[in-house]
Amino acid sequence: MTLTDLSPFTPAIVERIEPRSDNDPIARRLVELGFVPGEAIHVIAVAPISNDPIVTRIGSARFALRLDEARRIKIRTEGGHL
């Protein structure tokens, strides 16, 4: 399951960041921003019509992510279901 599959306000946990290539700069930047395994994450808003961008909250920070970026973030719901 990726972040793009998560309904707004549903709690989830970051499982991993999936790079698209060796040394993927976007995947690396997501990790630098705090999207690391074990972190709690929520979708707090989604753009109407196109669903791009997705606004997320991780810790006390909020980030607007494009769909391509959000698809790199693999998650599980807090209940453990994928």
KOLGU-100880 format. One record per residue: residue number from 1; residue in one letter; chain; x, y, z of N, C-alpha, C in turn. Coordinates in nm, 3 decimals. Example, Ala and Ser with C-alpha at 12.3 -4.5 7.8 and 13.67 -1.06 7.14 Angstrom:
2
<node milum="1" vomi="A" nuke="A" n_u="1.319" n_v="-0.569" n_w="0.780" ca_u="1.230" ca_v="-0.450" ca_w="0.780" c_u="1.320" c_v="-0.330" c_w="0.780"/>
<node milum="2" vomi="S" nuke="A" n_u="1.285" n_v="-0.225" n_w="0.708" ca_u="1.367" ca_v="-0.106" ca_w="0.714" c_u="1.290" c_v="0.003" c_w="0.787"/>
//
This chain:
82
<node milum="1" vomi="M" nuke="A" n_u="0.086" n_v="-0.117" n_w="0.000" ca_u="0.000" ca_v="0.000" ca_w="0.000" c_u="0.090" c_v="0.123" c_w="0.000"/>
<node milum="2" vomi="T" nuke="A" n_u="0.055" n_v="0.221" n_w="-0.079" ca_u="0.133" ca_v="0.345" ca_w="-0.081" c_u="0.053" c_v="0.458" c_w="-0.017"/>
<node milum="3" vomi="L" nuke="A" n_u="0.119" n_v="0.568" n_w="0.006" ca_u="0.053" ca_v="0.682" ca_w="0.067" c_u="-0.066" c_v="0.730" c_w="-0.016"/>
<node milum="4" vomi="T" nuke="A" n_u="-0.062" n_v="0.711" n_w="-0.147" ca_u="-0.173" ca_v="0.755" ca_w="-0.232" c_u="-0.299" c_v="0.672" c_w="-0.208"/>
<node milum="5" vomi="D" nuke="A" n_u="-0.287" n_v="0.555" n_w="-0.147" ca_u="-0.403" ca_v="0.469" ca_w="-0.118" c_u="-0.470" c_v="0.503" c_w="0.015"/>
<node milum="6" vomi="L" nuke="A" n_u="-0.406" n_v="0.585" n_w="0.096" ca_u="-0.455" ca_v="0.613" ca_w="0.231" c_u="-0.565" c_v="0.719" c_w="0.228"/>
<node milum="7" vomi="S" nuke="A" n_u="-0.674" n_v="0.689" n_w="0.295" ca_u="-0.783" ca_v="0.786" ca_w="0.308" c_u="-0.743" c_v="0.895" c_w="0.408"/>
<node milum="8" vomi="P" nuke="A" n_u="-0.792" n_v="1.017" n_w="0.387" ca_u="-0.760" ca_v="1.124" ca_w="0.482" c_u="-0.797" c_v="1.086" c_w="0.625"/>
<node milum="9" vomi="F" nuke="A" n_u="-0.709" n_v="1.126" n_w="0.716" ca_u="-0.723" ca_v="1.110" ca_w="0.861" c_u="-0.715" c_v="0.965" c_w="0.909"/>
<node milum="10" vomi="T" nuke="A" n_u="-0.676" n_v="0.873" n_w="0.822" ca_u="-0.653" ca_v="0.735" ca_w="0.864" c_u="-0.508" c_v="0.722" c_w="0.909"/>
<node milum="11" vomi="P" nuke="A" n_u="-0.485" n_v="0.682" n_w="1.034" ca_u="-0.347" ca_v="0.671" ca_w="1.080" c_u="-0.274" c_v="0.557" c_w="1.009"/>
<node milum="12" vomi="A" nuke="A" n_u="-0.148" n_v="0.579" n_w="0.981" ca_u="-0.066" ca_v="0.477" ca_w="0.916" c_u="0.078" c_v="0.491" c_w="0.965"/>
<node milum="13" vomi="I" nuke="A" n_u="0.159" n_v="0.394" n_w="0.929" ca_u="0.300" ca_v="0.390" ca_w="0.964" c_u="0.381" c_v="0.377" c_w="0.836"/>
<node milum="14" vomi="V" nuke="A" n_u="0.490" n_v="0.453" n_w="0.827" ca_u="0.580" ca_v="0.440" ca_w="0.713" c_u="0.653" c_v="0.306" c_w="0.724"/>
<node milum="15" vomi="E" nuke="A" n_u="0.646" n_v="0.227" n_w="0.618" ca_u="0.719" ca_v="0.100" ca_w="0.612" c_u="0.856" c_v="0.119" c_w="0.548"/>
<node milum="16" vomi="R" nuke="A" n_u="0.857" n_v="0.187" n_w="0.435" ca_u="0.982" ca_v="0.211" ca_w="0.364" c_u="0.959" c_v="0.314" c_w="0.253"/>
<node milum="17" vomi="I" nuke="A" n_u="1.069" n_v="0.365" n_w="0.202" ca_u="1.065" ca_v="0.451" ca_w="0.085" c_u="1.119" c_v="0.368" c_w="-0.031"/>
<node milum="18" vomi="E" nuke="A" n_u="1.044" n_v="0.363" n_w="-0.138" ca_u="1.083" ca_v="0.281" ca_w="-0.253" c_u="1.147" c_v="0.370" c_w="-0.359"/>
<node milum="19" vomi="P" nuke="A" n_u="1.279" n_v="0.359" n_w="-0.377" ca_u="1.345" ca_v="0.440" ca_w="-0.480" c_u="1.308" c_v="0.393" c_w="-0.620"/>
<node milum="20" vomi="R" nuke="A" n_u="1.310" n_v="0.483" n_w="-0.715" ca_u="1.280" ca_v="0.450" ca_w="-0.854" c_u="1.404" c_v="0.413" c_w="-0.933"/>
<node milum="21" vomi="S" nuke="A" n_u="1.520" n_v="0.446" n_w="-0.877" ca_u="1.647" ca_v="0.415" ca_w="-0.944" c_u="1.756" c_v="0.414" c_w="-0.837"/>
<node milum="22" vomi="D" nuke="A" n_u="1.876" n_v="0.371" n_w="-0.875" ca_u="1.988" ca_v="0.380" ca_w="-0.783" c_u="2.012" c_v="0.527" c_w="-0.752"/>
<node milum="23" vomi="N" nuke="A" n_u="2.032" n_v="0.555" n_w="-0.623" ca_u="2.060" ca_v="0.692" ca_w="-0.580" c_u="1.948" c_v="0.790" c_w="-0.619"/>
<node milum="24" vomi="D" nuke="A" n_u="1.823" n_v="0.748" n_w="-0.604" ca_u="1.705" ca_v="0.830" ca_w="-0.636" c_u="1.704" c_v="0.954" c_w="-0.546"/>
<node milum="25" vomi="P" nuke="A" n_u="1.721" n_v="1.075" n_w="-0.602" ca_u="1.728" ca_v="1.196" ca_w="-0.519" c_u="1.598" c_v="1.227" c_w="-0.447"/>
<node milum="26" vomi="I" nuke="A" n_u="1.485" n_v="1.193" n_w="-0.505" ca_u="1.357" ca_v="1.221" ca_w="-0.439" c_u="1.340" c_v="1.128" c_w="-0.319"/>
<node milum="27" vomi="A" nuke="A" n_u="1.369" n_v="1.000" n_w="-0.335" ca_u="1.360" ca_v="0.906" ca_w="-0.224" c_u="1.455" c_v="0.948" c_w="-0.112"/>
<node milum="28" vomi="R" nuke="A" n_u="1.574" n_v="0.988" n_w="-0.147" ca_u="1.671" ca_v="1.032" ca_w="-0.047" c_u="1.619" c_v="1.155" c_w="0.028"/>
<node milum="29" vomi="R" nuke="A" n_u="1.561" n_v="1.248" n_w="-0.045" ca_u="1.508" ca_v="1.371" ca_w="0.017" c_u="1.391" c_v="1.339" c_w="0.110"/>
<node milum="30" vomi="L" nuke="A" n_u="1.305" n_v="1.247" n_w="0.072" ca_u="1.195" ca_v="1.208" ca_w="0.160" c_u="1.247" c_v="1.155" c_w="0.293"/>
<node milum="31" vomi="V" nuke="A" n_u="1.350" n_v="1.074" n_w="0.288" ca_u="1.411" ca_v="1.023" ca_w="0.411" c_u="1.470" c_v="1.138" c_w="0.493"/>
<node milum="32" vomi="E" nuke="A" n_u="1.537" n_v="1.230" n_w="0.428" ca_u="1.594" ca_v="1.346" ca_w="0.497" c_u="1.487" c_v="1.430" c_w="0.566"/>
<node milum="33" vomi="L" nuke="A" n_u="1.369" n_v="1.435" n_w="0.507" ca_u="1.258" ca_v="1.513" ca_w="0.565" c_u="1.189" c_v="1.442" c_w="0.681"/>
<node milum="34" vomi="G" nuke="A" n_u="1.220" n_v="1.313" n_w="0.701" ca_u="1.162" ca_v="1.241" ca_w="0.814" c_u="1.069" c_v="1.128" c_w="0.778"/>
<node milum="35" vomi="F" nuke="A" n_u="1.054" n_v="1.098" n_w="0.651" ca_u="0.972" ca_v="0.985" ca_w="0.608" c_u="1.055" c_v="0.857" c_w="0.622"/>
<node milum="36" vomi="V" nuke="A" n_u="1.064" n_v="0.809" n_w="0.745" ca_u="1.149" ca_v="0.694" ca_w="0.776" c_u="1.063" c_v="0.582" c_w="0.834"/>
<node milum="37" vomi="P" nuke="A" n_u="1.108" n_v="0.457" n_w="0.821" ca_u="1.031" ca_v="0.345" ca_w="0.874" c_u="0.997" c_v="0.364" c_w="1.022"/>
<node milum="38" vomi="G" nuke="A" n_u="0.870" n_v="0.333" n_w="1.053" ca_u="0.822" ca_v="0.343" ca_w="1.190" c_u="0.755" c_v="0.473" c_w="1.225"/>
<node milum="39" vomi="E" nuke="A" n_u="0.767" n_v="0.574" n_w="1.142" ca_u="0.705" ca_v="0.704" ca_w="1.171" c_u="0.555" c_v="0.701" c_w="1.139"/>
<node milum="40" vomi="A" nuke="A" n_u="0.478" n_v="0.763" n_w="1.227" ca_u="0.334" ca_v="0.777" ca_w="1.204" c_u="0.312" c_v="0.882" c_w="1.097"/>
<node milum="41" vomi="I" nuke="A" n_u="0.213" n_v="0.858" n_w="1.011" ca_u="0.183" ca_v="0.950" ca_w="0.901" c_u="0.033" c_v="0.956" c_w="0.880"/>
<node milum="42" vomi="H" nuke="A" n_u="-0.015" n_v="1.073" n_w="0.842" ca_u="-0.156" ca_v="1.094" ca_w="0.812" c_u="-0.167" c_v="1.175" c_w="0.683"/>
<node milum="43" vomi="V" nuke="A" n_u="-0.267" n_v="1.147" n_w="0.604" ca_u="-0.305" ca_v="1.235" ca_w="0.493" c_u="-0.406" c_v="1.332" c_w="0.553"/>
<node milum="44" vomi="I" nuke="A" n_u="-0.381" n_v="1.461" n_w="0.542" ca_u="-0.474" ca_v="1.557" ca_w="0.601" c_u="-0.554" c_v="1.635" c_w="0.497"/>
<node milum="45" vomi="A" nuke="A" n_u="-0.512" n_v="1.629" n_w="0.371" ca_u="-0.589" ca_v="1.695" ca_w="0.265" c_u="-0.544" c_v="1.640" c_w="0.130"/>
<node milum="46" vomi="V" nuke="A" n_u="-0.638" n_v="1.638" n_w="0.037" ca_u="-0.610" ca_v="1.594" ca_w="-0.099" c_u="-0.672" c_v="1.697" c_w="-0.192"/>
<node milum="47" vomi="A" nuke="A" n_u="-0.598" n_v="1.737" n_w="-0.294" ca_u="-0.650" ca_v="1.834" ca_w="-0.389" c_u="-0.775" c_v="1.780" c_w="-0.458"/>
<node milum="48" vomi="P" nuke="A" n_u="-0.874" n_v="1.864" n_w="-0.478" ca_u="-0.994" ca_v="1.818" ca_w="-0.547" c_u="-0.965" c_v="1.786" c_w="-0.694"/>
<node milum="49" vomi="I" nuke="A" n_u="-1.040" n_v="1.701" n_w="-0.749" ca_u="-1.038" ca_v="1.658" ca_w="-0.889" c_u="-0.914" c_v="1.575" c_w="-0.922"/>
<node milum="50" vomi="S" nuke="A" n_u="-0.795" n_v="1.632" n_w="-0.918" ca_u="-0.675" ca_v="1.560" ca_w="-0.962" c_u="-0.608" c_v="1.480" c_w="-0.851"/>
<node milum="51" vomi="N" nuke="A" n_u="-0.643" n_v="1.506" n_w="-0.725" ca_u="-0.580" ca_v="1.443" ca_w="-0.608" c_u="-0.430" c_v="1.474" c_w="-0.601"/>
<node milum="52" vomi="D" nuke="A" n_u="-0.385" n_v="1.579" n_w="-0.664" ca_u="-0.244" ca_v="1.615" ca_w="-0.667" c_u="-0.232" c_v="1.764" c_w="-0.638"/>
<node milum="53" vomi="P" nuke="A" n_u="-0.173" n_v="1.803" n_w="-0.526" ca_u="-0.092" ca_v="1.728" ca_w="-0.432" c_u="-0.172" c_v="1.667" c_w="-0.318"/>
<node milum="54" vomi="I" nuke="A" n_u="-0.100" n_v="1.590" n_w="-0.237" ca_u="-0.153" ca_v="1.531" ca_w="-0.113" c_u="-0.080" c_v="1.600" c_w="0.001"/>
<node milum="55" vomi="V" nuke="A" n_u="-0.155" n_v="1.649" n_w="0.099" ca_u="-0.093" ca_v="1.713" ca_w="0.215" c_u="-0.086" c_v="1.607" c_w="0.326"/>
<node milum="56" vomi="T" nuke="A" n_u="0.034" n_v="1.587" n_w="0.378" ca_u="0.056" ca_v="1.486" ca_w="0.481" c_u="0.109" c_v="1.551" c_w="0.608"/>
<node milum="57" vomi="R" nuke="A" n_u="0.090" n_v="1.479" n_w="0.717" ca_u="0.150" ca_v="1.521" ca_w="0.844" c_u="0.234" c_v="1.406" c_w="0.894"/>
<node milum="58" vomi="I" nuke="A" n_u="0.358" n_v="1.435" n_w="0.924" ca_u="0.448" ca_v="1.338" ca_w="0.985" c_u="0.514" c_v="1.411" c_w="1.101"/>
<node milum="59" vomi="G" nuke="A" n_u="0.494" n_v="1.361" n_w="1.220" ca_u="0.536" ca_v="1.436" ca_w="1.339" c_u="0.453" c_v="1.563" c_w="1.346"/>
<node milum="60" vomi="S" nuke="A" n_u="0.518" n_v="1.675" n_w="1.368" ca_u="0.444" ca_v="1.803" ca_w="1.371" c_u="0.458" c_v="1.879" c_w="1.240"/>
<node milum="61" vomi="A" nuke="A" n_u="0.524" n_v="1.819" n_w="1.142" ca_u="0.546" ca_v="1.885" ca_w="1.013" c_u="0.440" c_v="1.846" c_w="0.911"/>
<node milum="62" vomi="R" nuke="A" n_u="0.409" n_v="1.938" n_w="0.824" ca_u="0.317" ca_v="1.912" ca_w="0.714" c_u="0.393" c_v="1.930" c_w="0.582"/>
<node milum="63" vomi="F" nuke="A" n_u="0.361" n_v="1.839" n_w="0.488" ca_u="0.426" ca_v="1.843" ca_w="0.357" c_u="0.321" c_v="1.824" c_w="0.249"/>
<node milum="64" vomi="A" nuke="A" n_u="0.332" n_v="1.899" n_w="0.142" ca_u="0.251" ca_v="1.877" ca_w="0.023" c_u="0.336" c_v="1.796" c_w="-0.073"/>
<node milum="65" vomi="L" nuke="A" n_u="0.290" n_v="1.676" n_w="-0.106" ca_u="0.364" ca_v="1.586" ca_w="-0.192" c_u="0.290" c_v="1.565" c_w="-0.323"/>
<node milum="66" vomi="R" nuke="A" n_u="0.363" n_v="1.563" n_w="-0.431" ca_u="0.303" ca_v="1.526" ca_w="-0.559" c_u="0.275" c_v="1.376" c_w="-0.558"/>
<node milum="67" vomi="L" nuke="A" n_u="0.185" n_v="1.333" n_w="-0.643" ca_u="0.149" ca_v="1.191" ca_w="-0.647" c_u="0.270" c_v="1.102" c_w="-0.671"/>
<node milum="68" vomi="D" nuke="A" n_u="0.358" n_v="1.143" n_w="-0.759" ca_u="0.477" ca_v="1.063" ca_w="-0.788" c_u="0.563" c_v="1.046" c_w="-0.664"/>
<node milum="69" vomi="E" nuke="A" n_u="0.574" n_v="1.149" n_w="-0.583" ca_u="0.650" ca_v="1.140" ca_w="-0.459" c_u="0.578" c_v="1.051" c_w="-0.357"/>
<node milum="70" vomi="A" nuke="A" n_u="0.448" n_v="1.070" n_w="-0.344" ca_u="0.370" ca_v="0.993" ca_w="-0.248" c_u="0.367" c_v="0.844" c_w="-0.281"/>
<node milum="71" vomi="R" nuke="A" n_u="0.375" n_v="0.809" n_w="-0.408" ca_u="0.377" ca_v="0.668" ca_w="-0.446" c_u="0.504" c_v="0.596" c_w="-0.403"/>
<node milum="72" vomi="R" nuke="A" n_u="0.608" n_v="0.669" n_w="-0.373" ca_u="0.733" ca_v="0.609" ca_w="-0.324" c_u="0.722" c_v="0.567" c_w="-0.177"/>
<node milum="73" vomi="I" nuke="A" n_u="0.625" n_v="0.621" n_w="-0.104" ca_u="0.613" ca_v="0.597" ca_w="0.039" c_u="0.522" c_v="0.477" c_w="0.062"/>
<node milum="74" vomi="K" nuke="A" n_u="0.580" n_v="0.367" n_w="0.105" ca_u="0.505" ca_v="0.245" ca_w="0.135" c_u="0.464" c_v="0.251" c_w="0.281"/>
<node milum="75" vomi="I" nuke="A" n_u="0.337" n_v="0.219" n_w="0.307" ca_u="0.282" ca_v="0.232" ca_w="0.442" c_u="0.206" c_v="0.106" c_w="0.482"/>
<node milum="76" vomi="R" nuke="A" n_u="0.172" n_v="0.101" n_w="0.609" ca_u="0.077" ca_v="0.005" ca_w="0.662" c_u="-0.013" c_v="0.081" c_w="0.757"/>
<node milum="77" vomi="T" nuke="A" n_u="-0.136" n_v="0.038" n_w="0.768" ca_u="-0.226" ca_v="0.103" ca_w="0.863" c_u="-0.184" c_v="0.061" c_w="1.002"/>
<node milum="78" vomi="E" nuke="A" n_u="-0.221" n_v="0.139" n_w="1.101" ca_u="-0.180" ca_v="0.111" ca_w="1.237" c_u="-0.233" c_v="-0.023" c_w="1.288"/>
<node milum="79" vomi="G" nuke="A" n_u="-0.341" n_v="-0.071" n_w="1.228" ca_u="-0.392" ca_v="-0.203" ca_w="1.265" c_u="-0.308" c_v="-0.316" c_w="1.209"/>
<node milum="80" vomi="G" nuke="A" n_u="-0.208" n_v="-0.282" n_w="1.127" ca_u="-0.117" ca_v="-0.382" ca_w="1.072" c_u="-0.158" c_v="-0.436" c_w="0.938"/>
<node milum="81" vomi="H" nuke="A" n_u="-0.269" n_v="-0.388" n_w="0.883" ca_u="-0.316" ca_v="-0.437" ca_w="0.753" c_u="-0.247" c_v="-0.364" c_w="0.639"/>
<node milum="82" vomi="L" nuke="A" n_u="-0.210" n_v="-0.438" n_w="0.539" ca_u="-0.150" ca_v="-0.375" ca_w="0.420" c_u="-0.252" c_v="-0.364" c_w="0.311"/>
//
